């Protein structure tokens, strides 16, 4: 039986530090290579086989993971925050980091994190780019309003970004001088381009055969529209990775951290250790949900009676997560079950 070789990779933008050990912990090779596909191919030809590797989750991990996976017996990605807690030391450099990742992998102490399939990660990149365009469009709208306010121009706030009203405002308002008019036109043209690009990206994701059926099923939940459904599908990936609804809620950042000592228990505000894309989308959906679902409206009203509207919205968002997990696992459309009060005979 061949012995397994364990490799730890400390990944950076331009370089990758590596350490190769056998099962007994003897170092067989260590060094640094350039972070390019050609250098990785040349390096893999010199590795003893079979080998398994691990690396920390960073912005550069995705393409390296995809490139190495077909050649490795196993490939793992470590959670950066948990790995830092395990491998904390006074002295730290790339060589030591690679060595410690190797030891964590070899001794089965690696805090492994979920790595979505390549197809999901590619579509997730598209959705996040669409979100960036939306933010930029909002900034442009605010800039147009700001330019008009700086010049003391009166305008209808509700109609400002309508095509007809905007053209009429530029043509007829005497307070808009020749220096301001070109800037306003440029902002408007850029805004239109952003909106068209955003709409095209959203349509391409909705029509994607890999996502369409799952997205349509999730949209049967009240207050879950195409953006919420797409964000859930692409950010979560495989819903089976959550063993409970509480873990899904924690991943979405809809609960606070707990700091307990002896008899003292403290709950912090909602956690910063979360998927920020899911958190923001679910909170936005929760603010609209009470208008669309009587069940969610009851949850909101019950929590709001305690005196905190934000806490009520979080309670609704947590209920939405429970719905999303249930529908995604069962692969069936959402169905409202009406409770009938049966009188006792």
Residue pairs with C-beta under 8 A, 6 or more apart in sequence:
2 49
2 50
3 22
3 23
4 22
4 23
4 50
4 51
4 52
4 73
5 20
5 21
5 22
5 28
5 47
5 48
5 49
5 50
5 51
5 52
6 20
6 21
6 22
6 23
6 51
6 52
6 53
6 54
6 102
6 105
6 106
7 18
7 19
7 20
7 21
7 47
7 51
7 52
7 53
7 54
7 102
7 105
8 18
8 19
8 53
8 54
8 55
8 97
8 98
8 99
8 100
8 101
8 102
8 103
8 104
8 105
9 16
9 17
9 18
9 53
9 54
9 55
9 64
9 98
9 101
10 16
10 17
10 18
10 55
10 56
10 94
10 95
10 97
10 98
10 101
11 35
11 55
11 56
11 58
11 60
11 61
11 64
12 35
12 58
12 60
12 94
13 35
13 60
14 34
14 35
15 32
15 33
15 34
15 35
15 94
16 32
16 33
16 34
16 35
16 40
16 64
17 30
17 31
17 32
17 94
17 95
17 97
17 98
18 29
18 30
18 31
18 32
18 33
18 43
18 98
19 27
19 29
19 30
19 95
19 98
19 99
19 101
19 102
20 27
20 28
20 29
20 30
20 47
20 48
20 51
20 102
21 27
21 28
21 102
21 103
21 106
22 28
23 106
25 103
25 106
27 99
28 48
29 46
29 47
30 95
30 98
30 99
32 94
33 39
33 40
33 43
35 60
35 64
37 67
40 64
40 67
40 68
44 68
44 71
50 73
51 72
51 73
52 72
52 73
52 74
52 75
52 76
52 105
53 68
53 72
53 74
53 75
53 76
53 105
54 75
54 76
54 77
54 78
54 101
54 102
54 104
54 105
54 110
54 112
55 61
55 64
55 65
55 76
55 77
55 78
55 101
56 77
56 78
56 80
56 83
56 97
56 101
57 77
57 78
57 79
57 80
57 113
58 80
61 77
62 121
65 75
65 77
65 115
66 118
68 75
69 75
76 105
76 110
76 112
77 112
77 113
77 115
78 101
78 104
78 110
78 111
78 112
78 113
79 111
79 112
79 113
81 273
82 111
83 101
83 104
83 110
83 111
86 104
86 109
86 111
87 97
87 100
87 101
87 104
89 96
89 100
101 110
103 109
104 110
104 111
114 237
114 238
114 241
116 124
116 237
116 238
117 237
119 210
120 233
120 234
120 237
123 205
123 208
123 210
123 211
123 234
124 234
124 235
126 201
126 204
126 205
127 201
127 205
127 230
127 231
127 234
128 277
129 201
130 198
130 201
130 202
130 205
131 277
133 194
133 197
133 198
133 201
134 198
136 194
137 191
137 194
137 195
137 198
140 187
140 190
140 191
140 194
141 160
141 161
141 191
143 187
144 160
144 161
144 184
144 187
144 188
144 191
145 155
145 157
145 160
147 180
147 183
147 184
147 187
148 155
148 160
148 176
148 184
151 175
151 176
151 177
151 180
152 175
153 169
153 173
153 175
153 176
154 173
154 175
155 169
155 173
156 165
159 165
160 166
160 169
161 191
166 188
169 176
170 176
170 181
170 184
170 185
176 184
202 226
202 227
202 230
205 211
205 230
206 212
206 215
206 226
206 230
211 230
211 233
211 234
214 229
214 233
214 328
215 226
215 229
215 230
215 233
216 229
217 327
217 328
217 331
217 332
217 333
218 224
218 228
218 229
218 232
218 233
218 324
218 327
218 328
219 225
219 226
219 229
220 327
220 333
220 334
221 320
221 323
221 324
221 327
221 334
222 289
222 292
222 293
222 295
222 296
222 334
223 285
223 286
223 288
223 289
223 292
223 293
223 296
223 320
224 232
224 285
224 320
224 323
224 324
225 285
227 281
228 281
228 282
228 285
228 320
231 277
231 278
231 281
232 278
232 281
232 324
232 328
235 275
235 277
235 278
236 242
236 248
236 251
236 278
236 328
239 248
239 325
239 328
239 329
240 329
242 248
242 251
242 325
245 321
245 322
245 325
246 255
248 321
248 324
248 325
249 255
249 318
249 321
249 322
250 271
250 274
251 274
251 275
251 278
252 274
252 275
252 278
252 279
252 282
252 317
252 321
253 270
253 271
253 272
253 273
253 274
253 275
253 276
253 278
253 279
254 270
254 274
254 279
254 282
254 283
254 314
254 317
254 318
254 321
255 270
255 271
255 318
256 267
256 268
256 269
256 270
256 271
257 267
257 268
257 271
257 273
258 265
258 266
258 267
258 268
259 265
259 266
259 267
259 268
260 266
270 279
270 314
282 317
282 320
282 321
283 313
283 314
283 317
285 317
285 320
286 296
286 313
286 314
286 316
286 317
286 320
287 313
289 296
289 297
289 300
289 316
289 320
290 296
290 297
290 300
290 301
290 316
291 297
295 319
295 336
296 316
296 319
296 320
299 312
299 315
299 316
299 319
300 312
300 313
300 315
300 316
301 312
302 312
302 315
303 311
303 312
303 315
303 316
304 312
306 312
323 334
327 333
327 334
